[in-house]
Structure formats: structure tokens, C-alpha cells
Amino acid sequence: MARDPRYDFFQKALIDTRLENNLTQEEVALRLKKPQSYVSKYESGERRLDIIELIDVCKALGKSIYEVLSRFHKENN
């Protein structure tokens, strides 16, 4: 089964948000109290986030879920 290309846009939105806030994967992981591999896995698409995890990730990135989803929507259109 082919992977939905929207996942690529979603991953890019999370990565771009992290980079724009001058955060490393390690810094985000520390804020989430998770290992750096957790951030690496969702950024690479190896792992998917559920809605609660997404809210936590957005908070760790210094953005609201609405801001990140808005970015995803703009990049996906």
C-alpha cells in the first residue's frame, strides 16, 4: 500500500517549525521528557503521533496545534 503523501507535508511542518524556533531534536525531546529517538522517529515518519502526543509536541515546539495544523494546511494545498 502506498503511503499517503500528506504525511510528508505533516512531517515537514513539524520539522520546519522546530528549525524556525532554533530547536534541536534533543531540546524538543528534553521538553517532552522523551529520548531524542522519539523526535527522530516521528520526524522521519517511522512513528506516527496520536492527537494527545501531537498537542504535546506542538507545545514543546512553542506553538499551538492550530498553528502547526495551519502550516500543514497551507503546505498541503
C-alpha positions as CSV (number, residue, x, y, z in Angstrom):
1,M,0.0,0.0,0.0
2,A,1.3,3.4,-1.0
3,R,2.0,5.9,1.8
4,D,-0.3,9.0,1.7
5,P,1.8,12.0,0.6
6,R,0.1,14.2,3.2
7,Y,2.3,12.6,5.8
8,D,5.3,14.1,4.1
9,F,3.7,17.6,4.4
10,F,2.9,17.0,8.0
11,Q,6.4,15.9,8.9
12,K,7.8,18.9,7.0
13,A,5.5,21.2,9.0
14,L,6.8,19.8,12.3
15,I,10.5,19.9,11.2
16,D,10.2,23.4,9.8
17,T,8.5,24.6,13.0
18,R,11.3,23.1,15.1
19,L,14.0,24.6,12.9
20,E,12.4,28.1,12.9
21,N,12.4,28.0,16.6
22,N,16.1,27.1,16.6
23,L,15.5,23.9,18.5
24,T,17.4,20.6,18.1
25,Q,15.7,17.3,18.3
26,E,17.5,16.8,21.6
27,E,16.0,20.0,23.0
28,V,12.5,19.1,21.9
29,A,13.0,15.6,23.4
30,L,14.0,17.1,26.7
31,R,10.9,19.3,26.8
32,L,8.8,16.2,26.1
33,K,10.8,14.1,28.6
34,K,11.4,11.6,25.9
35,P,14.6,10.2,24.2
36,Q,15.9,12.0,21.1
37,S,14.9,9.0,19.1
38,Y,11.3,9.7,19.7
39,V,11.6,13.0,17.9
40,S,13.7,11.5,15.2
41,K,11.1,8.7,14.6
42,Y,8.1,11.0,14.2
43,E,10.1,13.4,12.0
44,S,11.3,10.6,9.7
45,G,7.8,9.0,9.5
46,E,8.9,5.9,11.3
47,R,6.4,6.7,14.1
48,R,3.0,8.4,14.0
49,L,1.7,10.7,16.6
50,D,-1.7,10.4,18.2
51,I,-3.6,13.6,18.9
52,I,-2.5,13.9,22.5
53,E,1.1,13.4,21.5
54,L,0.7,16.0,18.8
55,I,-0.6,18.5,21.3
56,D,2.4,17.9,23.5
57,V,4.9,18.1,20.6
58,C,3.3,21.4,19.4
59,K,3.6,22.8,23.0
60,A,7.3,21.7,23.1
61,L,7.9,23.5,19.8
62,G,6.4,26.7,21.3
63,K,3.3,26.6,19.0
64,S,-0.3,25.7,19.3
65,I,-1.7,22.7,17.5
66,Y,-3.7,25.2,15.4
67,E,-0.6,27.0,14.2
68,V,1.1,23.7,13.2
69,L,-2.0,22.4,11.5
70,S,-2.5,25.7,9.7
71,R,1.0,25.4,8.4
72,F,0.3,21.9,7.3
73,H,-2.8,23.0,5.5
74,K,-1.0,25.8,3.6
75,E,1.8,23.4,2.5
76,N,-0.6,20.7,1.6
77,N,-2.7,22.9,-0.8
